[in-house]
Amino acid sequence: MSKSLKLAALYPDHLNLNGDVANFLVLQKRLQWQGHAAEIVSLTSSSNLSDFDVVLAGHGSIAAWADIKRIDPEIIKNVLNFIDSGKSALVIASAYDQLAEEVLGSKNRTGSHRSEFVKTSEGIVGYLNTDSNEEVLRWHKNSLFTLLHGPVFVKNPELADEFIIKSGLVKEIQPNIHSIEIDELARASRKIAFEN
Amino acid sequence: MVRPGGGSALPGLVLSKLAPKLVYKTLGSFQQGLVVVTGTAGKSTTTKMLVAIARAHGLEVFTNPSTANIEQGFFSTIIKQGNLFGKVPGQIAIIEMDEGHAAQVVANVKPKVSVILNVFEDQLDRFIDPALVRDKLLTVAKATTGTVLLNADDQNCLLIAAELNQSQTKYFGITSEVSIAAKSKLNYAPTYLPQLPAPTATAEVVALQERKVTVEIAGKSVSFDLPSRGLHFALDAVAALATAESILGESFDLVKASKVLDEIPPVFSRGEIREVNGEQVEFILVQNPPSMQLNLDNLAPELDQVFFAIGRDVHDPSWMWTVDLANLKHVSVVTGFNYADAALLLRYNEIPVEKIEAEYFKAIDEFFKLPKPKNGIKTVIYSADSMRRLRRHMGFTDPEDVQRV
């Protein structure tokens, strides 16, 4: 193992409503398969994000976000600073909305709610459960913003690998025996999503 | 016309188009009114217990099978049990209602009594946010003309209670000592608000050891065996007893009620054990994060043979990733419509899986051909769609055909 990486999940008790933190399990395993150890750390403060290689801000309920903003009023600013520093964050669903609201200064909402599986033009499949009008998937610097809730990397391991490369954690993904079956199952999962 | 094996909403859909108001007319026609059991988890078991207690006290009860808890299901039940004009026999209706549909039903027919069991983080692809589920349950509570029975340990229920006339509320619960000592936890949806003080429960679980539970109600104490193990079944039992006491008033006989609960079989696939090919098999339904978590927490230890099937009913399998799988040590076959997501869940969590089988009926046949396990009994963990398909495939078509072991 050449590198030991630290992955910080922000407020996982609050921001894991649809299993968003599982994205870190995918990253951890895929990094291991490339020969790098990765530690997942649960954070209940955003004050020292620079200590970490990657940050995950997942999806939370209305009440969860109200609570986080009460106990950690600087969270949005701290995550934006982390992203601006060039490090990689994975920002999901309501966390995406929160950051977009801060950056754009207004709520980008359609007024109508969409709850469905979608496939992006890049072939990424995930569940959309939002009234947000943001792009479903957007790269900003080295960070990934997505409205697709839950474990988006489970269904889309190619996206996880792209994230690993953009984050600079690994220069290129080496083929490995571990991911063969997993990637085959992920292909089946993406197909099944539109058969129901 | 009603499909065997559990599915029962389709004929109701037809009738609901022909006579849309019939269900409300029927539900509103009972001399002793309508009792609604709702909330995220435990509706089927609580309803079955409550109905059995009421019948043991001589009440003629109209009720719905557990798989018919949405509007079309009520129509299907009326088709099965009623005459041409939707008139069904019974003095009282005790109905399990899906939390999403209950608000719509009570806009048309007001319950006399309602039971609000809990709010968990569940079906968020459908309900979006737990606060919205709470709002729907509040609508049911507000529409209730008589008593509203609420879970004293769930802060969501206390927020609902705060909006009601306090004279119409009653509470059931589990002592903190019992909750802390239990193998599994009831993780209600957090409100992230300052904790409201727990009200005095009129009925409370005061001891639980495996299936043996002790409940205190109206100053009296009684012990009996639950149909299956687990804290959630104890909650269902105390909710049923509290509601029965409220409905029956002075004629409520606690000893008689506890004897009923001592003998009642589980609702099918809620910890049901039945004989298949000469050996005992446990059937466990997992429908949502709390039911999967509670059932996995209560799995018998060292199981050699586990069948794990996630079917078409799990529209978005994301929620499975919120469940702690630490107690699931090994899976023999993973299958179902969502076999790929289920297999990914197990693989990433490094749970040994012997076989991933996309063809469901082949998976069933192969699992039941396995020799009798050395440790434990064959255990089937499945979602609702997989349950229905398996039951039809195996010929277990009568929902009442459930034995107590």
Interface residues (C-beta under 8 A of the other chain):
Chain A: D13 H14 N16 L17 N18 G19 V21 A22 L25 V26 K29 S61 I62 A63 A64 A66 D67 H113 S115 F117 Y127 N129 H149 G150 P151 V154 K155 E181 I182 L185 A186 A188 S189 I192 E195 N196
Chain B: E121 L124 D125 R126 I128 D129 P130 A131 A189 P190 T191 Y192 L193 R312 H315 D316 S318 W319 M320 W321 T322 F337 N338 Y339 A340 D341 A343 L344 L345 R347 Y348 N349 I356 A358
